[in-house]
Amino acid sequence: MGEPGGVGPEIIVKALHRPEIRKCCTPIVIGNPEIMREAAELANLPLKIKVLSSVSDSIPEAGTIEVLEVKSPLAKKKRSPCKSAGTAIVKYINQAVTIALNNEVSAIVTAPISKESLKMAGHTWPGHTELLAELTSTKNFAMMFYSKKLKVILCTIHTSLKSVPGRITEGLVSRIIGLAGTGMKMLGINNPRIAVAGLNPHAGESGIMGKEEVVSIGPAISEARRQGINVSGPYPPDVVFHRTYQGDFDIIVCMYHDQGLIPFKMIAFDSGVNFTVGLPIIRTSPDHGTAFDIAWQNKANPSSMIEAIKLANKLKKTITN
């Protein structure tokens, strides 16, 4: 369900009301039934909320959203982070991971959460990705973002910009190149054309504008090519996104969060999907945040949530088959 005071509950009810979603999967919401009732009323949707005590109780019915209730003290504070929300969302995620690892569900789709709420509740995870990795005991993972025209994967995630150069090592870049291949195979592309972006302007100009391309990024690419991976670069960051958008490459390995996410969200803000590569479970999410500024006003666009559910279903089929 995500952050109770954010747009998560609203985009969930709007997405689950869509006929194409009900046809592609059997959705169960994990969270607070009362919050989901409020969201359905807010969106003026004729949806009934049915409370489940376990996944096995599920009996899908038209016009009904099934909610696996996770009990947690929850102050009904809307449109801002709070401690009680931080406690609740961790319980929701724990429950989701548990049933996914037990193969009770095929995939999980996570609605946005507030990092500030997590902090208020005493948690130190910087976001969903790191929390999911810890809960599944996963060491090798990465954030990948999917849209029809552009796909990116990140070497560093939730870290300050000034710390990025020190984190860009040959080992890290090699690992993310490998995960890029894994992610593309999950999408059904077995020999993807992987482009690697440089860290510095002009990809460092042979060390004139920075050494990372020479010391770390270039050697990682060379080693990956020796292993038979179809990868090239490092390319100037201001060029590689245009080339990929035009169809020259299938995915870009990006050095840091905003390098990949600014161009991605520019073209796919309402349709892009985030999914975590490397986990033992399928996990997708919308590529936007809690949007407290428009939350609980019936203004939220469910498009990214709809695409996240569809992609979760596609990834499930790719891996199963």
C-alpha positions in Angstrom: 0.0 0.0 0.0 2.9 2.3 0.5 2.8 5.6 2.5 -0.7 5.9 3.9 -0.6 9.7 3.6 0.8 9.8 0.1 -0.7 9.0 -3.3 -0.2 5.2 -3.0 -3.7 4.2 -1.8 -5.3 6.5 -4.5 -3.3 5.2 -7.4 -3.8 1.6 -6.2 -7.6 1.9 -6.3 -7.6 3.7 -9.6 -5.3 1.0 -11.1 -7.2 -2.0 -9.7 -10.5 -0.5 -11.1 -9.1 -0.9 -14.6 -10.4 -4.0 -16.5 -7.0 -4.7 -18.1 -5.4 -5.0 -14.7 -8.1 -7.4 -13.3 -7.6 -9.5 -16.5 -3.8 -9.8 -16.2 -3.5 -10.8 -12.6 -5.3 -11.4 -9.2 -4.2 -8.4 -7.1 -4.2 -8.3 -3.3 -3.4 -5.1 -1.4 -1.2 -5.4 1.7 -1.9 -2.7 4.2 -4.7 -1.0 6.0 -8.3 -1.7 4.9 -9.8 1.5 6.3 -7.2 3.6 4.3 -8.1 1.7 1.2 -11.9 2.4 1.8 -11.1 6.1 2.1 -9.1 6.0 -1.1 -11.9 4.4 -3.0 -14.4 6.9 -1.7 -12.0 9.8 -2.6 -11.7 8.5 -6.2 -15.5 8.1 -6.4 -15.1 4.4 -7.4 -17.8 1.8 -6.6 -15.3 -0.6 -5.0 -15.9 -2.8 -2.0 -13.0 -3.6 0.4 -12.8 -7.2 1.5 -10.4 -7.9 4.4 -8.2 -11.1 4.2 -6.4 -12.7 7.1 -4.3 -14.8 4.7 -3.6 -15.1 0.9 -5.4 -18.4 0.9 -8.6 -16.6 1.8 -8.6 -14.8 -1.5 -11.8 -15.3 -3.7 -11.6 -12.6 -6.4 -14.9 -10.8 -7.1 -15.8 -8.1 -9.6 -16.0 -4.7 -7.9 -14.0 -5.8 -4.9 -10.5 -5.1 -3.7 -9.0 -7.7 -1.4 -6.8 -6.3 1.4 -4.5 -8.5 3.4 -4.6 -6.6 6.7 -1.4 -5.8 8.5 -2.3 -4.4 11.9 -0.3 -1.4 13.0 -1.1 1.8 15.0 -1.7 4.3 12.3 -2.4 8.0 12.8 -4.5 9.2 9.9 -2.1 11.9 9.0 -2.4 12.9 5.3 0.0 14.6 3.0 3.0 14.6 5.2 5.5 12.1 6.6 5.0 10.8 10.2 6.5 8.2 12.6 3.4 6.0 12.6 3.5 5.8 8.8 7.2 4.8 8.9 6.4 1.9 11.3 3.4 0.8 9.2 5.1 0.7 5.8 8.0 -1.5 7.1 5.4 -3.9 8.3 3.6 -3.9 4.9 6.9 -4.6 3.1 7.9 -7.3 5.5 4.5 -9.1 4.9 4.9 -8.7 1.2 8.4 -10.2 1.1 7.3 -13.0 3.4 4.5 -14.2 1.1 6.6 -13.7 -2.0 9.4 -15.8 -0.6 6.8 -18.4 0.3 5.6 -18.4 -3.3 2.1 -17.4 -2.2 2.2 -14.6 -4.7 4.1 -14.3 -8.0 5.3 -10.7 -7.6 5.0 -7.6 -5.5 4.4 -4.0 -6.6 5.3 -1.4 -4.1 3.6 2.0 -3.8 5.7 5.0 -2.9 7.1 5.5 0.6 8.6 8.4 2.4 12.2 8.2 3.4 11.5 10.8 6.0 8.8 8.6 7.6 11.2 5.8 7.8 13.7 8.0 9.5 11.1 9.3 12.0 10.3 5.7 12.9 14.0 5.0 13.6 14.8 3.1 10.5 18.0 3.7 8.5 17.2 2.3 5.1 17.4 5.0 2.4 14.6 3.5 0.5 12.6 0.4 -0.7 15.5 -1.1 -2.6 17.9 -1.4 0.3 15.1 -2.6 2.6 14.1 -5.3 0.1 17.7 -6.4 -0.4 18.2 -6.8 3.4 14.9 -8.7 3.9 15.8 -11.1 1.1 19.5 -11.4 2.1 20.5 -10.1 -1.3 24.0 -8.6 -1.8 24.1 -8.2 -5.6 21.2 -6.0 -6.7 20.5 -2.8 -8.6 17.7 -0.3 -9.5 16.6 -0.6 -13.1 14.1 1.7 -14.8 11.9 0.5 -17.7 10.0 2.4 -20.4 9.4 1.4 -24.0 11.9 4.0 -25.3 14.5 4.1 -22.6 15.9 1.7 -20.0 18.6 2.5 -17.4 20.3 0.8 -14.5 22.2 2.6 -11.7 25.7 1.9 -10.3 25.1 4.1 -7.2 21.7 4.8 -5.8 20.8 6.8 -2.8 24.1 8.5 -2.0 25.3 12.1 -2.1 26.7 13.4 -5.4 30.1 14.2 -3.8 30.5 10.6 -2.7 29.9 9.1 -6.1 33.4 9.3 -7.6 34.9 7.4 -4.7 32.3 4.6 -5.2 32.9 4.1 -8.9 35.2 1.1 -8.9 35.9 -1.5 -11.6 34.2 -4.1 -9.5 31.1 -2.1 -9.1 30.8 -1.2 -12.8 31.4 -4.9 -13.7 28.7 -6.0 -11.3 26.1 -3.6 -12.7 26.9 -4.5 -16.3 26.2 -8.1 -15.4 22.9 -7.1 -13.7 22.0 -5.0 -16.8 22.2 -8.3 -18.7 20.1 -10.1 -16.1 17.4 -7.4 -16.1 17.1 -7.4 -19.9 16.8 -11.2 -19.9 13.9 -10.8 -17.5 12.4 -8.6 -20.2 12.9 -11.3 -22.8 16.0 -9.8 -24.4 18.8 -12.3 -24.3 21.7 -10.5 -26.0 21.1 -6.8 -25.1 23.2 -4.0 -26.4 24.5 -2.4 -23.2 25.9 1.1 -23.3 27.9 2.5 -20.3 27.8 6.2 -19.6 30.9 8.0 -18.4 30.9 9.9 -15.1 32.6 13.1 -16.3 31.9 15.5 -19.1 32.8 14.1 -22.5 33.5 10.8 -20.6 36.6 12.3 -19.2 38.4 13.1 -22.5 41.0 10.4 -21.9 41.6 11.5 -18.3 41.8 15.2 -19.0 38.4 15.9 -17.2 38.5 13.0 -14.7 40.2 9.6 -14.2 37.3 7.4 -13.4 36.7 6.4 -17.1 40.4 5.4 -17.4 40.9 3.8 -14.0 37.5 2.0 -13.4 34.8 2.3 -16.0 36.9 1.4 -19.1 38.6 -1.6 -17.6 35.2 -3.0 -16.4 33.8 -2.7 -19.9 36.9 -4.4 -21.4 36.6 -7.3 -19.0 32.9 -7.7 -19.7 33.6 -7.8 -23.4 36.2 -10.5 -22.8 33.4 -12.5 -21.1 31.3 -12.2 -24.2 28.9 -9.4 -23.0 27.7 -7.1 -25.7 28.7 -3.9 -24.0 30.4 -0.7 -25.1 31.5 2.7 -23.8 32.2 4.7 -21.8 30.1 7.2 -23.8 29.7 10.9 -23.0 26.6 11.2 -20.9 25.2 14.0 -23.0 25.2 11.8 -26.1 24.4 8.3 -24.9 20.8 8.9 -23.9 19.9 10.4 -27.3 21.5 7.4 -29.1 19.7 4.9 -26.9 16.4 6.8 -27.4 17.0 6.5 -31.1 17.5 2.8 -30.9 21.3 2.3 -30.9 21.3 0.5 -27.5 18.9 -1.4 -25.3 20.0 -0.1 -21.9 22.4 2.4 -20.3 24.5 1.7 -17.3 24.5 5.0 -15.4 27.0 6.1 -12.8 24.6 7.8 -10.4 21.0 8.4 -9.6 20.2 11.7 -11.3 22.3 10.9 -14.4 19.9 8.2 -15.2 16.7 9.4 -13.7 16.5 13.0 -15.1 16.4 11.9 -18.7 14.3 8.9 -17.9 11.6 10.8 -16.1 11.7 13.5 -18.7 10.2 11.1 -21.3 8.4 8.6 -19.0 7.3 10.3 -15.9 3.7 8.9 -16.1 4.6 5.5 -17.6 8.1 4.5 -16.3 8.6 1.6 -13.9 11.3 0.9 -11.4 12.2 -2.8 -10.8 14.9 -4.3 -8.6 17.3 -6.6 -10.4 19.0 -9.4 -8.4 16.3 -10.1 -5.8 14.9 -13.7 -5.5 11.4 -12.2 -6.0 9.8 -10.0 -8.6 9.4 -6.4 -7.4 8.3 -3.4 -9.4 7.1 0.1 -8.5 6.0 3.3 -10.0 8.9 5.6 -10.8 7.5 8.5 -8.7 7.4 9.3 -5.0 4.7 9.9 -2.5 3.6 13.3 -4.0 2.4 14.7 -0.8 1.6 18.0 -2.5 -1.3 16.4 -4.5 -2.1 13.4 -2.2 -5.6 12.8 -1.0 -7.1 15.3 -3.5 -8.1 12.9 -6.2 -5.4 14.4 -8.5 -3.0 11.5 -8.7 -2.4 9.8 -12.1 -2.3 6.0 -11.8 -0.5 5.4 -15.1 2.9 4.5 -13.6 1.2 2.1 -11.1 -0.7 0.5 -13.9 2.5 0.0 -15.9 4.2 -1.3 -12.8 1.6 -4.0 -12.3 1.7 -5.0 -16.0 5.5 -5.2 -15.9 5.4 -7.3 -12.8 3.1 -9.7 -14.6 5.4 -9.7 -17.7 8.5 -10.4 -15.6 6.8 -13.2 -13.8 5.9 -14.8 -17.1 9.5 -14.3 -18.5 11.1 -16.0 -15.5 8.5 -18.8 -15.2 8.7 -19.7 -18.8 
